[in-house]
Amino acid sequence: MESGVPDAAKIAFLDHRLGEDKALEWAETRFHDTASPAALQYLLNKLPDVGKAPFVAEAKKRGGVLLSVLDDFGVKEKREEARPLAVYLNLLNKAEALSGFNIETEKGAIHCRFFPHEAPLTCLNFAKLAKSGYFNSSRFHRVVPAFVAQDGDPTGTGSGGPGYSIRCEYNELNYDRAGRVGMALAGKDTGGSQFFLTHLATPHLNQRYTIFGQLTSGMDVLDTLERLDEIKQITIDETDAKH
């Protein structure tokens, strides 16, 4: 037979011209050698349940497109139900104590609520930095009218940070309204201290920048901010978070 002929065509030729046994023999060898999906499909279609077992086991080990073939034949992995890790539960319990934060700027106060359930790590990190005075006297190094006001860099250059990064926490929240508070990034999982507040809905940011807060008062202050306006301090409200 000519090289370059699809496996399914070769198997069909062998089955028609030389019989099922020859086709099964070729398909078995082909599957072991190349993990051919067409060969696996033929084997599962022709063999009895007992005969299928070793091929099913091998397909599960190899994974990839072979799992799709198994799905087509109703063979699916039994997966243990996901359970929160103890460390995550501990993180969540701590984050739930955070209800909001107050940004005192030279133009006035902006109050925001936290989303501790949706972004516990980000909320805890932000609260820790605020309590340490990290944001005191920092300046909004980036202000784009009708888009965002960004702060959290003590150097005021847009390239500074706390010296570490945290992972992104993408969640069901979207940038579908003004006043969203998100983590600024230089790439996935590079968040640290820089954050931004949105002036308008900005759907193009969805699932790209972790949302961890929402402005609840002070939109008029946000709209008056200019580049290099100062944050005097950020204080944290620690009461029962309400969703």
C-alpha positions in Angstrom: 0.0 0.0 0.0 1.2 3.5 -0.7 2.6 5.7 2.0 0.7 8.8 2.9 -2.6 7.1 2.8 -4.7 7.9 5.9 -4.9 5.2 8.6 -8.6 5.0 8.3 -8.3 4.3 4.6 -5.7 1.7 5.1 -7.8 -0.1 7.7 -10.9 0.0 5.4 -8.8 -1.4 2.6 -7.5 -4.3 4.7 -10.9 -5.0 6.2 -12.5 -5.2 2.7 -9.7 -7.0 0.9 -8.1 -9.3 3.5 -10.7 -9.5 6.2 -11.3 -8.2 9.7 -8.5 -10.2 11.4 -5.8 -8.7 9.2 -7.3 -5.2 9.7 -7.3 -5.7 13.5 -3.7 -7.0 13.4 -2.6 -3.9 11.5 -4.6 -1.5 13.6 -3.2 -3.0 16.9 0.4 -2.6 15.7 -0.4 0.9 14.3 -1.9 2.0 17.6 1.0 0.8 19.7 3.5 2.4 17.4 1.9 5.7 16.6 -1.1 6.2 18.9 -3.3 6.4 15.8 -6.8 7.6 16.6 -8.2 5.9 13.6 -6.6 2.6 14.7 -8.1 3.0 18.2 -11.5 3.7 16.8 -11.4 0.6 14.7 -10.3 -1.6 17.6 -13.0 -0.2 19.9 -15.6 -0.7 17.2 -14.7 -4.3 16.4 -13.4 -5.9 19.6 -15.5 -7.3 22.5 -15.4 -5.5 25.8 -12.7 -7.7 27.2 -10.5 -7.2 24.2 -10.9 -3.4 24.4 -9.6 -3.1 27.9 -5.8 -2.9 27.2 -6.3 -0.4 24.4 -8.5 1.8 26.6 -5.9 1.7 29.4 -3.1 2.7 26.9 -5.2 5.4 25.4 -5.9 6.9 28.9 -2.2 6.9 29.6 -1.3 8.6 26.3 -4.1 11.1 26.5 -4.5 13.9 23.9 -6.8 13.3 21.0 -7.2 9.6 22.1 -9.4 10.8 25.0 -11.8 12.2 22.5 -12.0 8.8 20.8 -12.8 7.2 24.2 -15.5 9.9 24.8 -17.1 9.0 21.5 -17.4 5.4 22.7 -18.7 6.4 26.1 -15.5 5.7 27.9 -14.7 8.4 30.4 -12.3 8.8 33.3 -13.9 8.9 36.7 -12.6 12.1 38.2 -12.6 12.8 41.9 -14.7 15.8 42.8 -12.6 18.9 43.3 -12.2 19.8 46.9 -10.7 23.1 48.3 -7.3 22.7 49.7 -6.8 23.4 53.4 -4.4 26.3 52.5 -7.0 27.8 50.2 -9.7 27.6 52.9 -7.4 29.3 55.4 -6.7 32.0 52.8 -10.5 32.5 52.2 -11.3 32.6 55.9 -8.8 35.4 56.4 -10.0 37.3 53.3 -13.6 37.2 54.4 -12.8 39.6 57.2 -11.9 42.3 54.6 -15.0 44.4 53.7 -13.5 47.4 52.0 -10.9 50.1 51.8 -10.7 53.9 51.8 -8.3 55.7 49.4 -7.5 59.2 50.8 -6.2 61.3 47.9 -5.4 65.0 47.8 -8.6 65.5 45.8 -10.8 63.6 48.3 -11.8 60.2 49.5 -12.7 57.1 47.4 -14.3 54.2 49.1 -14.3 50.7 47.7 -15.5 47.2 48.7 -13.4 44.1 48.4 -14.4 40.9 46.6 -12.8 38.4 49.0 -14.6 35.4 47.7 -13.6 36.0 44.1 -10.0 37.1 44.7 -8.9 36.2 48.2 -5.2 36.3 47.6 -5.3 39.7 45.8 -7.4 41.2 48.6 -5.1 40.0 51.3 -2.1 41.2 49.5 -3.6 44.6 48.9 -4.7 44.9 52.6 -1.2 43.8 53.8 0.5 46.5 51.7 -2.0 49.2 52.8 -1.6 48.4 56.5 2.2 48.6 56.1 1.9 52.1 54.7 3.2 51.0 51.3 0.8 53.3 49.4 1.3 56.3 51.6 2.4 59.3 49.5 2.4 57.3 46.3 1.2 59.1 43.2 -1.1 58.2 40.3 1.6 57.7 37.7 -1.0 56.8 35.0 -4.2 58.6 34.4 -6.1 58.1 31.1 -9.4 60.1 31.0 -12.5 58.0 30.4 -10.4 54.9 31.0 -8.3 54.3 34.2 -6.4 55.9 37.0 -3.4 53.8 38.1 -1.3 53.8 41.3 0.6 51.5 43.6 4.1 52.2 42.4 6.2 53.9 45.0 8.7 55.0 42.4 6.1 56.8 40.4 7.5 55.4 37.1 5.1 52.6 36.4 7.8 49.9 36.7 8.1 49.6 40.5 6.6 47.1 42.8 6.9 45.2 46.1 9.7 42.9 45.0 7.4 39.9 44.5 4.4 38.9 42.4 1.2 37.1 43.0 -0.9 34.9 40.7 -3.9 36.1 38.8 -7.3 35.3 40.1 -9.6 35.3 37.1 -13.2 35.1 38.3 -16.8 35.6 37.1 -16.6 39.4 37.6 -16.3 41.5 34.5 -15.4 45.1 33.7 -19.0 45.9 33.0 -19.3 49.1 35.0 -17.4 52.1 36.2 -15.4 51.9 39.4 -13.9 48.4 39.0 -10.6 48.0 40.9 -8.2 45.7 39.1 -4.6 44.6 39.4 -2.1 46.1 36.9 0.1 43.5 35.2 3.2 43.3 33.0 2.0 39.8 32.0 0.1 36.8 33.5 0.8 36.3 37.2 3.0 39.4 37.6 0.7 41.4 39.9 2.3 43.0 43.0 1.1 46.4 44.2 0.0 48.4 41.2 -3.8 48.7 40.8 -6.2 50.8 38.8 -9.7 52.1 39.0 -11.9 52.3 35.9 -13.8 55.4 34.8 -16.2 53.5 32.5 -17.1 49.9 31.6 -14.0 48.4 29.9 -15.0 45.0 28.6 -11.8 44.5 26.7 -10.1 44.0 30.1 -12.3 41.0 31.0 -10.4 37.9 32.1 -7.1 39.7 31.7 -6.7 41.6 34.9 -7.9 40.4 38.3 -10.9 42.3 39.7 -10.7 42.5 43.4 -12.8 45.6 44.3 -15.6 48.0 43.4 -15.8 51.7 44.0 -18.9 52.5 46.2 -18.4 56.2 46.7 -16.1 58.9 45.4 -16.6 58.6 41.7 -16.6 62.4 41.5 -13.1 62.3 43.1 -11.9 59.6 40.7 -13.0 61.7 37.7 -11.0 64.7 38.9 -7.7 62.8 39.4 -4.7 63.9 37.4 -1.4 62.3 36.8 0.9 62.6 39.9 -2.0 63.3 42.2 -1.1 61.9 45.6 -2.6 59.1 47.7 -2.2 60.2 51.3 -3.0 56.7 52.7 -5.2 53.7 52.2 -7.1 52.3 55.2 -8.7 48.9 55.4 -12.2 48.1 56.8 -12.2 44.8 58.5 -15.8 43.7 59.1 -17.9 40.9 57.8 -17.7 41.1 54.0 -21.1 41.3 52.3 -21.7 40.0 48.8 
